[in-house]
Amino acid sequence: MSQSQTPTISQFPLWESNDNQGATPVERYETMVSPADMKRRSLFGIPLKSFLTGETVSDETLQDYINQSISEVEHSLDIYITPCEFQEKHDYNREFFTWSYAYIKLYHPNVVTVKQVAISFSNSFPDPITQQPQPALIFPNEYVHILPQEGALQLVPAVGTTIGGFVASVFFGVQFNALWFSQIMNYPGSLRITYTAGFQPGKIPALIVSIVETIAAIKFLSTLGPVLFPHNSVSIGIDGASQSTSTMGPLFMRQRVEELKQQLEQQMATAKGYYQRSFLIDYI
């Protein structure tokens, strides 16, 4: 039984080996966008001050929009900005083991590591430290073949282990070994998989960071734009002298929001093409 986890997998570029053979490294990653980043990029040149009250937009306000945007990206793409650990139950099916090397489609893509693949006949997950209740069998992580982007894995026997011996060993010494010999084909929820999905710290692709920033800017400008630019023109008159100033007012904000929406549409199309996959699984 192996208590370690599979090696951490680079998400972009997928399976990166960090061997650039002396080439100049490309900055593909960014830290998550901050209020200061938005002020110098997507909100550059926009006076973040209320025309009516004179209050300045705080960093806390911008951070609220960033947090909302992170959640929206995670829901839209089914990916997680920071790594999240999941524990899932999957049905055991003998055909999985004999014909497709236990091909299992996990509930979340973008897999970083797999901590444990086990078989258990308890409704609870084994404690990762004490291993109580003890699972019937923990597969060696050397057997775990991950398709990280698709969110799938297979169990491939190590060299020198036959398929027949591998399958038979699954229930070796288990009080429920009748499952194998009585021709029972499946057992609901007996496969327990613990894994992590998301991005490694400091390795968030620049595209994902840019999407979060674009959404945050759209939310901010759509909500507070009229407060920042409530009028198209301002006139001041003093004892026969007058001065008039005309600006685009709310129209400027609407135009900026439309430009950001077009940018977001292109960004999301690119991200969905890379991170989202469809599966058709059937048996003959």
GIPE-V859897 format. One record per helix or strand. SS is the DSSP state (hx for helix, st for strand). FROM is the first residue (numbers start at 1). TO is the last residue. If there is no record, write none. Layout:
# GIPE-V859897
ss = <SS SS>
from = <FROM FROM>
to = <TO TO>
This chain:
# GIPE-V859897
ss = <st st st hx st st hx st st hx st st st hx st st hx hx st st st hx st st hx>
from = <11 14 29 35 49 56 59 82 84 94 104 111 137 141 144 152 163 178 186 199 204 206 233 241 250>
to = <11 14 30 40 49 56 77 82 93 99 105 119 138 143 147 155 170 181 197 199 205 228 238 246 275>
